Amino acid sequence: MKDRNKPARKNNLQIAKGWKYALVVIPASLPVYFEVLPGLFSAPVLGLSTLLVPYLIATYRLRHRQILRTVLVASSATIGIFSILTGYVNYLTDEWATPQYVSLLLQGHDWYSVPLQFQYVKMGTLYSATIWNVYLPLLPLIQVPYVWLDYRWFTLAMWGLMVYAVRKRYYASMALGGQYPALMAANGFNDVIPLLFLTLAFVTFTGRRARAAELLSLGVKQFANAFVFVFHILRRDWHRAAITVFVSIIFLLPFLVWDWKSAICTPVLDMPPNCQNTQNLTFNSVHSDINFALWPVWVVAVFYPTLRVATVRLISRLGDVQTTLRERLGRVAM
């Protein structure tokens, strides 16, 4: 006898699968709405929704994974290009001016003690801006001369290269290829530069090339230095941790000789130029905070297997400690 309920069960199964794919689409397309009207919780929501996409794909064991990745990365790239061309959600930072700090050096000024002043047109209105170079020396020197190419095109291209660099790690590429990293790059946030170097160092390259990429990341943005240092400390590799500190100092050495106080106050303490300006230490602008979640997203995407094993070990140790405490308390009660 034929099972008359078989078509119905098959239809229900297809509907269930369809809902699972729909659940993936929601966090995959959610970031743009939190970037149009950024708020206090934009960064954590954007970071969590970005990581939720590969998590749901793995949890529900969805098929057509290569198609899903192609669609996700292509849609993210399309939104990034559209953002640059039209200005849509392209007002989140002034970091697109990063390469222009070089003009201060060309004028004979110390870019850690003198701010960059420039004018730009936005939506038909002329604006004036004064910003400080709070980054390490290598970052402004990348992509020079800046007059040839809008920095936002450069950062978007570096985002694409970063996603390509993790192509052999499916879930990492799904996280880094999402809308949130793409739109941050399209806005000109310069985090993608050190993240690219770190990706090459810890994922793509091996041997000397990986070591060179790691050392170069130490001259770009301070988050990279902190990550590399903590990474080696956790691995108890004291030698490489010491080298991390030494190379970081080497990158700053010319400016320490030029004006040691501004070289410490501006890029290290983020209090330009003489440690009296504490404005950058306050989280008073969501537009300066919205990109911060890129770093935990990258860490989880790249080191998820390691973090998972570490979490299991930590839970096991906490369980052992709890058991030991119960035994000791039981003896005391007796």
C-alpha positions as CSV (number, residue, x, y, z in Angstrom):
1,M,0.0,0.0,0.0
2,K,1.1,3.5,-0.8
3,D,1.6,5.9,2.1
4,R,-0.9,8.6,1.4
5,N,0.6,10.8,4.1
6,K,4.1,10.7,2.5
7,P,3.5,13.8,0.2
8,A,2.2,15.7,3.2
9,R,5.2,14.8,5.3
10,K,7.5,15.8,2.5
11,N,5.7,19.1,2.1
12,N,6.0,19.7,5.9
13,L,9.7,18.9,5.7
14,Q,10.3,21.4,2.9
15,I,8.4,24.0,4.9
16,A,10.6,23.3,7.9
17,K,13.7,23.7,5.8
18,G,12.4,26.9,4.3
19,W,11.9,28.4,7.8
20,K,15.5,27.5,8.7
21,Y,16.8,29.3,5.6
22,A,14.6,32.2,6.5
23,L,16.0,32.3,10.0
24,V,19.5,32.7,8.5
25,V,18.4,35.5,6.2
26,I,17.1,37.6,9.2
27,P,20.5,38.0,11.0
28,A,22.3,38.2,7.6
29,S,20.2,41.2,6.5
30,L,19.7,42.7,10.0
31,P,22.9,44.8,10.3
32,V,21.9,47.5,7.8
33,Y,19.0,48.6,9.9
34,F,21.1,49.2,13.0
35,E,23.6,51.1,10.9
36,V,21.0,53.4,9.3
37,L,20.0,54.7,12.8
38,P,22.9,53.7,15.1
39,G,22.3,53.5,18.8
40,L,23.9,52.5,22.0
41,F,23.6,48.8,21.4
42,S,24.4,48.9,17.7
43,A,27.9,47.4,18.0
44,P,26.9,44.3,20.2
45,V,23.7,43.7,18.1
46,L,25.7,43.9,14.9
47,G,28.4,41.6,16.2
48,L,26.0,39.0,17.5
49,S,23.9,39.0,14.4
50,T,27.0,38.5,12.2
51,L,28.1,35.5,14.2
52,L,24.6,34.1,14.4
53,V,24.6,33.4,10.6
54,P,27.4,30.7,10.6
55,Y,26.0,29.4,13.9
56,L,22.6,28.8,12.4
57,I,24.0,27.2,9.3
58,A,26.0,24.8,11.4
59,T,23.2,24.1,13.9
60,Y,20.6,23.3,11.3
61,R,23.1,21.6,9.0
62,L,21.8,23.6,6.0
63,R,22.7,22.4,2.5
64,H,23.8,24.4,-0.5
65,R,26.5,26.0,1.6
66,Q,28.6,27.3,-1.2
67,I,25.6,29.0,-2.8
68,L,24.8,30.5,0.6
69,R,28.3,31.9,0.9
70,T,28.3,33.2,-2.6
71,V,25.0,35.0,-2.1
72,L,26.0,36.4,1.3
73,V,29.4,37.8,0.2
74,A,28.0,39.1,-3.1
75,S,25.1,40.9,-1.4
76,S,27.5,42.4,1.2
77,A,29.9,43.6,-1.5
78,T,26.9,45.0,-3.5
79,I,25.7,46.9,-0.4
80,G,29.2,48.2,0.2
81,I,29.6,49.5,-3.3
82,F,26.1,51.0,-3.3
83,S,26.9,52.7,0.0
84,I,30.0,54.4,-1.4
85,L,28.4,55.4,-4.7
86,T,25.2,56.8,-3.1
87,G,26.2,57.8,0.4
88,Y,23.6,55.4,1.8
89,V,24.7,54.6,5.4
90,N,28.0,56.2,4.7
91,Y,28.3,58.7,7.4
92,L,29.6,56.7,10.3
93,T,33.2,57.8,10.6
94,D,35.9,60.2,9.4
95,E,38.5,57.5,9.3
96,W,38.4,57.6,5.5
97,A,40.8,60.5,5.9
98,T,43.4,58.3,7.5
99,P,45.9,58.5,4.5
100,Q,45.8,62.3,4.6
101,Y,47.8,62.4,7.8
102,V,50.8,61.9,5.5
103,S,50.4,65.5,4.3
104,L,51.4,66.7,7.8
105,L,54.7,64.9,7.5
106,L,55.2,66.3,4.0
107,Q,54.7,69.8,5.5
108,G,57.4,69.1,8.1
109,H,54.9,68.6,11.0
110,D,54.8,65.9,13.6
111,W,51.5,64.1,13.0
112,Y,51.1,63.2,16.6
113,S,51.4,66.8,17.9
114,V,49.6,68.7,15.1
115,P,46.0,67.8,14.1
116,L,44.9,67.4,10.5
117,Q,42.5,70.1,9.3
118,F,40.6,69.6,6.0
119,Q,37.3,70.3,4.3
120,Y,35.0,67.9,2.5
121,V,31.7,68.0,0.7
122,K,28.9,65.8,2.0
123,M,25.5,65.7,0.4
124,G,26.1,69.1,-1.2
125,T,27.3,70.8,2.1
126,L,30.8,71.9,2.8
127,Y,32.2,70.7,6.2
128,S,35.4,71.4,8.1
129,A,37.1,68.8,10.2
130,T,39.9,68.7,12.7
131,I,41.2,65.2,13.6
132,W,44.2,63.7,15.4
133,N,46.3,60.8,14.2
134,V,45.8,58.3,17.0
135,Y,47.1,55.4,15.0
136,L,50.5,53.7,14.7
137,P,52.8,55.0,12.0
138,L,52.3,52.3,9.4
139,L,48.5,52.8,9.0
140,P,48.5,56.2,7.3
141,L,51.3,55.2,5.0
142,I,49.3,52.4,3.5
143,Q,47.5,53.4,0.2
144,V,49.5,56.5,-0.6
145,P,49.0,58.8,-2.5
146,Y,45.5,59.2,-1.2
147,V,44.5,61.7,-3.9
148,W,44.4,58.9,-6.5
149,L,41.8,56.7,-4.8
150,D,39.0,57.3,-2.2
151,Y,40.1,55.4,0.9
152,R,36.7,53.8,1.2
153,W,37.2,51.9,-2.1
154,F,40.6,50.8,-0.7
155,T,39.2,49.5,2.6
156,L,36.3,47.8,0.8
157,A,38.8,46.0,-1.4
158,M,40.9,45.0,1.7
159,W,37.7,43.6,3.2
160,G,37.2,41.5,0.0
161,L,40.8,40.3,0.3
162,M,40.3,39.4,3.9
163,V,37.3,37.3,3.1
164,Y,39.2,35.6,0.3
165,A,42.1,34.9,2.7
166,V,39.8,32.8,4.9
167,R,38.0,31.1,2.0
168,K,39.2,27.6,3.2
169,R,37.4,28.2,6.5
170,Y,33.8,28.2,5.6
171,Y,32.3,29.5,8.9
172,A,35.0,32.2,9.3
173,S,34.3,33.4,5.7
174,M,30.5,33.5,6.5
175,A,31.1,35.7,9.5
176,L,33.7,38.0,7.9
177,G,31.8,38.2,4.7
178,G,28.6,39.5,6.3
179,Q,27.0,42.9,5.8
180,Y,28.4,44.4,9.0
181,P,32.1,44.0,8.1
182,A,31.4,45.1,4.5
183,L,29.6,48.3,5.5
184,M,32.2,49.2,8.0
185,A,34.8,48.9,5.3
186,A,32.7,50.9,2.9
187,N,32.5,53.7,5.4
188,G,36.3,53.8,5.5
189,F,36.8,52.3,9.0
190,N,40.5,51.4,9.0
191,D,40.1,48.3,11.2
192,V,40.0,46.1,8.1
193,I,43.7,46.9,7.5
194,P,45.1,45.4,10.8
195,L,42.5,42.6,10.6
196,L,43.8,41.7,7.1
197,F,47.4,41.5,8.4
198,L,46.2,39.3,11.4
199,T,44.2,37.1,9.1
200,L,47.3,36.5,6.8
201,A,49.4,35.9,9.9
202,F,47.1,33.5,11.8
203,V,45.1,31.9,9.0
204,T,46.5,32.1,5.5
205,F,50.2,32.1,5.7
206,T,52.7,29.9,7.5
207,G,56.3,30.2,8.4
208,R,58.2,33.4,7.6
209,R,55.4,35.0,5.7
210,A,53.0,34.5,8.6
211,R,55.7,36.0,10.9
212,A,56.2,39.0,8.6
213,A,52.4,39.7,8.5
214,E,52.2,39.5,12.2
215,L,55.1,42.0,12.7
216,L,53.5,44.4,10.2
217,S,50.3,44.3,12.1
218,L,52.1,45.7,15.1
219,G,52.7,49.0,13.2
220,V,49.1,49.6,12.2
221,K,46.4,49.9,14.9
222,Q,46.8,49.4,18.7
223,F,44.1,46.7,18.9
224,A,46.3,44.4,16.8
225,N,49.2,44.9,19.2
226,A,47.0,44.1,22.2
227,F,45.7,41.0,20.6
228,V,49.1,39.6,19.5
229,F,50.6,40.3,22.9
230,V,47.7,38.6,24.8
231,F,47.8,35.7,22.3
232,H,51.4,35.0,23.1
233,I,50.9,35.5,26.8
234,L,48.0,33.0,26.9
235,R,50.3,30.5,25.0
236,R,53.1,31.3,27.5
237,D,55.4,32.2,24.7
238,W,57.2,34.9,26.7
239,H,59.9,35.4,24.0
240,R,57.4,36.3,21.2
241,A,55.4,38.5,23.7
242,A,58.6,40.4,24.4
243,I,59.3,40.7,20.7
244,T,55.7,42.1,20.2
245,V,56.5,44.9,22.7
246,F,59.9,45.6,21.2
247,V,58.6,45.8,17.6
248,S,55.8,48.1,18.7
249,I,58.3,50.5,20.2
250,I,60.5,50.3,17.1
251,F,57.6,51.5,15.0
252,L,57.1,54.5,17.3
253,L,60.8,55.2,17.8
254,P,61.3,58.0,15.2
255,F,58.4,59.9,16.7
256,L,59.5,59.3,20.3
257,V,62.8,61.0,19.3
258,W,60.9,63.8,17.5
259,D,58.5,64.5,20.4
260,W,58.3,61.8,23.0
261,K,55.3,63.2,24.9
262,S,53.0,63.4,21.9
263,A,54.2,60.0,20.6
264,I,53.0,58.5,23.9
265,C,49.9,60.7,24.6
266,T,48.4,60.5,21.1
267,P,48.7,56.9,19.7
268,V,49.3,55.1,23.0
269,L,47.1,56.8,25.5
270,D,44.6,58.3,23.0
271,M,44.9,61.7,24.7
272,P,46.2,64.0,22.0
273,P,48.6,65.8,22.0
274,N,49.9,66.2,25.5
275,C,47.7,63.9,27.7
276,Q,45.3,66.7,28.6
277,N,42.6,65.9,26.0
278,T,40.4,63.1,27.4
279,Q,37.6,63.5,24.8
280,N,38.5,60.3,23.0
281,L,38.3,58.3,26.2
282,T,34.6,58.9,26.6
283,F,32.1,56.9,24.6
284,N,30.0,59.9,23.7
285,S,29.5,59.1,20.1
286,V,27.9,56.0,18.7
287,H,29.5,56.7,15.4
288,S,32.9,56.1,16.9
289,D,31.9,52.9,18.7
290,I,29.9,51.1,16.1
291,N,33.0,49.5,14.6
292,F,34.3,48.1,17.8
293,A,32.5,44.7,17.5
294,L,34.5,43.9,14.4
295,W,37.4,42.7,16.6
296,P,35.4,40.2,18.7
297,V,33.7,39.0,15.5
298,W,37.1,38.4,13.9
299,V,38.4,36.6,17.0
300,V,35.4,34.3,17.3
301,A,35.4,33.7,13.5
302,V,39.0,32.7,13.3
303,F,39.6,31.1,16.7
304,Y,36.2,29.5,17.4
305,P,37.5,25.9,17.6
306,T,40.2,27.0,20.0
307,L,37.7,29.0,22.1
308,R,35.3,26.1,22.2
309,V,37.9,23.7,23.5
310,A,39.0,26.3,26.1
311,T,35.4,26.9,27.2
312,V,34.9,23.1,27.7
313,R,38.1,22.9,29.7
314,L,37.1,25.9,31.8
315,I,33.7,24.5,32.5
316,S,35.3,21.2,33.5
317,R,37.7,22.9,35.9
318,L,34.9,24.9,37.4
319,G,33.0,21.7,37.9
320,D,36.0,20.1,39.7
321,V,36.4,23.2,41.9
322,Q,32.7,23.0,42.8
323,T,33.0,19.3,43.6
324,T,36.0,19.9,45.8
325,L,34.3,22.8,47.7
326,R,31.2,20.6,48.3
327,E,33.5,17.8,49.7
328,R,35.3,20.2,52.0
329,L,32.1,21.9,53.2
330,G,30.6,18.4,53.9
331,R,33.6,17.5,56.0
332,V,33.4,20.7,57.9
333,A,29.7,20.2,58.6
334,M,30.4,16.7,59.9
